[in-house]
Amino acid sequence: MDKILIHCPNFFNIPEGLVEQLSKRYNVIYTKNSEEAAENIVDADILMAIKVKPENIKNAKNLKWIQSFSSGVDKFPLDLIEEKGIVLTNARGIHRIQMSEFIIFAMIFLARNFKNVMQNQNNLIWDSLITQDEIYGKTVGILGIGSIGKELAKRAKTFGMKVVGIKKYPEEIEAVDKVYSPFNIEKVFAQSDFVVNLLPSTPDTRNLINIKLFHKMKKGSYFINMGRGDTVVEEDLISALNNGQIKRAFVDVFANEPLGPNSPLWGIETLTISSHLAGSSPMYIRRLFELFSENLMRYETGDKLINIIDNKKTY
């Protein structure tokens, strides 16, 4: 019987019963302790974790497959994993519901100027003249139309929005009016009232979103980053907000997290910051285990696993 090691970080709480269900069919070791995980990885066949140290991969004698807790796999030693012939799969797809909801909320939050509404409440100020906008009839540009982007497009359509976006290999996508290749990213910035970044962190996307692209945006447009922090040149975002090129922004992810108390980003009135929580949901772990269980069945039958990572592309 294959040995499955589940190393769960402290900020994830696995609902009671999920591990027990797997334990009925498999030899499962579940731990939050790093030292215990390092001991058990030596003879584990399957690992479920959010990250792993290179030395632990080197010590793993039987490891054949790693299931990541998250979509991002930048915390895994990809070259070493590839060298040892280990299959790596991520959690792509389990975020699509909660993140698309969060992005719709962020667009409405920005359009309705709700940061000022909340500040007025905190300061006991009644002001019914705060400038308001709406998302109906607006264009949302989605950078990276994967599972989250596709779900967002459907939801945006129900709010009467036009949807455009980029995909590495353009194709017709339900609820998306126009799909561009990354070479035409400027066109998406130029026509969008809301630019939503969902790009992964790869050699091609790091620092991709810079002042040149921000200057392509319409005056009075909004920027939302729910992808990866290092895809945006943060100094350029600050500049675009300060000079009024972007009306407001909502950012969930940053190049360096947690965002330090001395970061100039905190002081920008037109920027709303959330603490990398757009993907959070009480259903997160359940959806992850559903994906993992499906992959376990495929693993047993020799079928191709879901969400296999290309270690060179890192997604």
C-alpha positions as CSV (number, residue, x, y, z in Angstrom):
1,M,0.0,0.0,0.0
2,D,1.4,3.4,-1.0
3,K,2.3,5.7,1.8
4,I,0.7,9.2,1.7
5,L,2.3,12.0,3.7
6,I,0.0,15.1,4.2
7,H,2.0,18.0,5.7
8,C,-0.5,20.6,6.5
9,P,0.6,24.2,7.3
10,N,-0.8,25.8,10.5
11,F,-3.0,28.2,8.6
12,F,-5.0,25.4,7.0
13,N,-7.5,23.5,9.1
14,I,-8.5,20.2,7.6
15,P,-12.1,19.4,8.5
16,E,-12.6,16.4,10.7
17,G,-13.2,13.2,8.7
18,L,-11.4,14.1,5.5
19,V,-8.1,12.5,6.5
20,E,-10.0,9.6,8.2
21,Q,-11.8,8.8,4.9
22,L,-8.4,8.5,3.1
23,S,-7.0,6.4,5.9
24,K,-9.6,3.8,5.2
25,R,-8.0,3.0,1.9
26,Y,-4.4,4.3,2.2
27,N,-1.5,4.4,4.6
28,V,-1.8,8.1,5.5
29,I,0.5,10.1,7.8
30,Y,-1.0,13.5,8.6
31,T,1.2,16.1,10.4
32,K,1.6,19.8,10.9
33,N,5.1,19.2,12.3
34,S,8.0,19.9,9.9
35,E,10.4,17.5,11.7
36,E,7.9,14.7,11.6
37,A,7.2,15.4,7.9
38,A,10.9,15.3,7.1
39,E,11.2,11.9,8.8
40,N,8.2,10.5,7.0
41,I,9.0,11.8,3.5
42,V,12.0,9.4,3.3
43,D,9.7,6.4,2.4
44,A,6.6,8.3,1.3
45,D,5.2,7.6,-2.2
46,I,2.9,10.6,-2.3
47,L,3.2,14.0,-0.7
48,M,0.5,16.6,-0.2
49,A,2.0,19.9,1.0
50,I,2.3,23.7,0.3
51,K,6.1,23.6,0.0
52,V,9.0,21.3,0.6
53,K,12.7,21.8,1.2
54,P,15.2,20.6,-1.4
55,E,17.0,18.4,1.2
56,N,13.7,16.6,1.9
57,I,13.2,15.9,-1.8
58,K,16.8,14.6,-1.9
59,N,16.1,12.2,1.0
60,A,12.8,10.9,-0.5
61,K,13.5,7.4,-1.8
62,N,10.1,6.5,-3.1
63,L,8.4,9.8,-3.9
64,K,6.5,9.6,-7.1
65,W,3.9,12.4,-6.9
66,I,3.4,15.7,-5.0
67,Q,0.1,17.4,-4.7
68,S,0.4,21.1,-3.9
69,F,-2.1,22.8,-1.5
70,S,-2.1,25.8,-3.8
71,S,-2.1,26.8,-7.4
72,G,1.3,28.5,-7.0
73,V,4.3,26.1,-7.0
74,D,7.1,28.6,-6.7
75,K,7.9,27.3,-3.2
76,F,8.8,23.9,-4.6
77,P,12.4,23.0,-5.9
78,L,11.1,22.4,-9.4
79,D,14.5,21.5,-11.0
80,L,15.1,18.9,-8.3
81,I,11.6,17.5,-8.6
82,E,12.0,17.2,-12.4
83,E,15.5,15.6,-12.0
84,K,14.0,12.9,-9.8
85,G,11.1,12.3,-12.2
86,I,8.5,13.3,-9.6
87,V,5.1,14.4,-10.9
88,L,3.9,17.7,-9.4
89,T,0.2,18.7,-9.5
90,N,-1.3,21.9,-8.2
91,A,-4.7,23.0,-6.9
92,R,-5.8,24.9,-10.0
93,G,-9.6,25.1,-10.3
94,I,-10.5,25.0,-6.6
95,H,-10.3,28.8,-6.3
96,R,-12.6,29.7,-9.2
97,I,-15.8,30.2,-7.2
98,Q,-14.5,32.2,-4.2
99,M,-12.1,34.2,-6.2
100,S,-14.5,35.2,-8.9
101,E,-16.9,36.3,-6.2
102,F,-14.2,38.3,-4.6
103,I,-13.3,40.1,-7.8
104,I,-16.9,41.0,-8.5
105,F,-17.0,42.4,-5.0
106,A,-13.8,44.3,-5.6
107,M,-15.1,45.9,-8.9
108,I,-18.3,47.0,-7.1
109,F,-16.3,48.2,-4.1
110,L,-14.1,50.4,-6.4
111,A,-16.9,51.6,-8.5
112,R,-19.1,52.6,-5.6
113,N,-16.1,54.3,-3.8
114,F,-16.8,52.2,-0.8
115,K,-13.5,52.8,0.9
116,N,-14.6,56.4,1.5
117,V,-18.0,55.3,2.6
118,M,-16.4,53.1,5.3
119,Q,-14.0,55.9,6.3
120,N,-17.0,58.2,6.8
121,Q,-18.7,55.7,9.0
122,N,-15.6,55.3,11.1
123,N,-15.4,59.1,11.4
124,L,-19.1,59.6,12.1
125,I,-19.5,61.6,8.8
126,W,-22.8,61.6,6.9
127,D,-22.1,62.4,3.2
128,S,-24.6,61.4,0.5
129,L,-22.6,63.2,-2.2
130,I,-19.7,60.7,-2.5
131,T,-19.0,60.1,-6.2
132,Q,-20.5,56.8,-7.4
133,D,-20.0,54.6,-10.4
134,E,-21.4,51.3,-11.6
135,I,-20.0,48.3,-13.4
136,Y,-23.0,47.8,-15.8
137,G,-21.9,48.4,-19.4
138,K,-18.2,48.6,-18.4
139,T,-15.4,46.5,-20.0
140,V,-13.4,44.1,-17.8
141,G,-10.1,43.0,-19.1
142,I,-8.9,39.6,-17.7
143,L,-5.2,38.9,-17.8
144,G,-4.9,35.1,-17.8
145,I,-8.2,33.4,-18.7
146,G,-7.8,30.1,-16.8
147,S,-10.4,28.5,-14.5
148,I,-10.8,31.6,-12.4
149,G,-11.0,33.9,-15.4
150,K,-13.6,31.8,-17.1
151,E,-15.8,31.8,-14.0
152,L,-15.3,35.6,-13.6
153,A,-16.3,36.2,-17.2
154,K,-19.6,34.4,-16.7
155,R,-20.4,36.4,-13.6
156,A,-19.3,39.7,-15.2
157,K,-21.7,39.0,-18.0
158,T,-24.6,38.7,-15.6
159,F,-23.8,42.2,-14.5
160,G,-24.0,43.5,-18.0
161,M,-20.3,43.9,-18.6
162,K,-18.2,43.4,-21.8
163,V,-15.4,40.9,-21.3
164,V,-12.0,40.8,-23.0
165,G,-8.8,39.2,-22.0
166,I,-5.6,37.4,-22.8
167,K,-4.7,33.8,-22.9
168,K,-1.4,32.3,-23.9
169,Y,-3.1,30.3,-26.7
170,P,-6.2,32.3,-27.7
171,E,-9.4,30.4,-28.3
172,E,-13.1,31.1,-28.2
173,I,-14.3,31.1,-24.5
174,E,-17.8,31.2,-23.2
175,A,-18.8,34.7,-22.0
176,V,-15.6,36.3,-23.3
177,D,-16.2,38.8,-26.2
178,K,-12.6,38.9,-27.4
179,V,-9.5,36.8,-26.5
180,Y,-6.1,38.2,-27.3
181,S,-2.7,36.6,-27.2
182,P,-0.1,38.1,-24.7
183,F,1.5,40.0,-27.5
184,N,-1.7,42.1,-27.6
185,I,-1.9,42.8,-23.9
186,E,-1.7,46.6,-24.6
187,K,-5.1,46.4,-26.4
188,V,-6.7,44.9,-23.3
189,F,-5.3,47.6,-21.1
190,A,-6.4,50.3,-23.5
191,Q,-10.1,49.3,-23.8
192,S,-10.8,48.1,-20.3
193,D,-12.5,50.0,-17.5
194,F,-11.4,47.3,-15.1
195,V,-8.1,45.4,-15.6
196,V,-8.0,42.2,-13.5
197,N,-4.7,40.5,-13.2
198,L,-4.8,36.7,-12.7
199,L,-1.4,35.9,-14.2
200,P,0.8,33.3,-12.6
201,S,4.4,34.0,-11.7
202,T,6.6,32.8,-14.5
203,P,9.8,34.0,-16.1
204,D,7.6,35.6,-18.8
205,T,5.2,37.4,-16.4
206,R,7.5,38.7,-13.7
207,N,7.4,42.5,-13.8
208,L,5.3,42.3,-16.9
209,I,2.8,44.9,-15.7
210,N,4.7,48.2,-15.7
211,I,4.3,51.9,-16.2
212,K,4.1,51.5,-20.0
213,L,0.9,49.3,-19.6
214,F,-0.6,51.5,-16.9
215,H,-0.2,54.5,-19.3
216,K,-2.3,52.6,-21.8
217,M,-5.3,52.5,-19.4
218,K,-8.2,54.9,-19.7
219,K,-8.3,57.8,-17.3
220,G,-10.7,56.9,-14.6
221,S,-10.1,53.1,-14.9
222,Y,-9.5,50.6,-12.2
223,F,-6.8,48.0,-11.6
224,I,-7.2,44.8,-9.6
225,N,-4.4,42.3,-8.8
226,M,-5.5,38.8,-7.7
227,G,-2.8,36.9,-9.5
228,R,0.8,37.0,-8.3
229,G,2.5,40.1,-6.7
230,D,5.7,39.8,-8.7
231,T,3.9,40.2,-12.0
232,V,3.5,43.9,-11.2
233,V,6.2,46.6,-10.8
234,E,4.9,48.0,-7.6
235,E,6.7,51.3,-8.0
236,D,5.0,51.8,-11.3
237,L,1.6,51.0,-9.8
238,I,2.3,53.7,-7.1
239,S,3.2,56.2,-9.8
240,A,0.1,55.4,-11.8
241,L,-2.1,55.9,-8.8
242,N,-0.4,59.0,-7.6
243,N,-0.6,60.7,-11.0
244,G,-4.2,59.8,-11.5
245,Q,-3.7,57.5,-14.5
246,I,-5.6,54.8,-12.5
247,K,-8.6,56.0,-10.6
248,R,-8.4,53.3,-7.9
249,A,-6.9,49.9,-7.4
250,F,-7.6,46.8,-5.3
251,V,-4.6,44.6,-4.6
252,D,-4.5,41.2,-2.8
253,V,-1.0,40.0,-3.6
254,F,2.4,41.6,-3.4
255,A,6.0,40.9,-4.4
256,N,7.0,40.5,-0.8
257,E,4.6,39.2,1.7
258,P,3.6,40.0,4.3
259,L,3.6,43.6,3.2
260,G,5.9,45.5,5.6
261,P,4.6,48.4,7.7
262,N,7.0,50.8,6.0
263,S,5.7,50.0,2.5
264,P,4.6,53.2,0.7
265,L,1.6,51.2,-0.6
266,W,-0.2,51.5,2.7
267,G,-0.4,55.3,2.5
268,I,-2.1,55.5,-0.9
269,E,-5.7,56.8,-0.5
270,T,-6.9,55.3,-3.8
271,L,-5.5,51.8,-3.1
272,T,-7.4,49.1,-1.2
273,I,-5.2,46.4,0.2
274,S,-6.3,42.9,1.3
275,S,-3.9,40.4,2.8
276,H,-3.7,37.6,0.2
277,L,-7.1,36.3,1.2
278,A,-9.1,36.3,-2.1
279,G,-8.8,32.6,-2.4
280,S,-9.8,31.9,1.2
281,S,-13.1,30.0,1.7
282,P,-14.4,27.4,4.2
283,M,-14.8,25.2,1.1
284,Y,-11.2,25.5,0.1
285,I,-9.9,22.3,1.8
286,R,-12.9,20.2,0.9
287,R,-12.5,21.2,-2.8
288,L,-8.8,20.4,-2.5
289,F,-9.5,16.9,-1.1
290,E,-12.1,16.3,-3.8
291,L,-9.4,17.0,-6.4
292,F,-6.8,15.0,-4.5
293,S,-9.2,12.0,-4.2
294,E,-9.9,12.2,-8.0
295,N,-6.2,12.2,-8.7
296,L,-5.6,9.3,-6.3
297,M,-8.0,7.2,-8.4
298,R,-6.2,8.2,-11.5
299,Y,-2.9,7.4,-9.9
300,E,-4.1,3.9,-9.1
301,T,-5.4,3.2,-12.6
302,G,-2.4,4.8,-14.3
303,D,-4.5,7.6,-15.9
304,K,-3.1,11.1,-16.4
305,L,-3.4,13.2,-13.3
306,I,-5.3,16.5,-13.2
307,N,-3.2,19.7,-13.1
308,I,0.2,18.4,-13.9
309,I,2.8,21.2,-13.7
310,D,5.3,21.8,-16.4
311,N,8.4,22.4,-14.3
312,K,10.0,24.7,-16.9
313,K,6.9,26.9,-17.3
314,T,6.1,26.6,-13.5
315,Y,2.3,26.3,-14.2
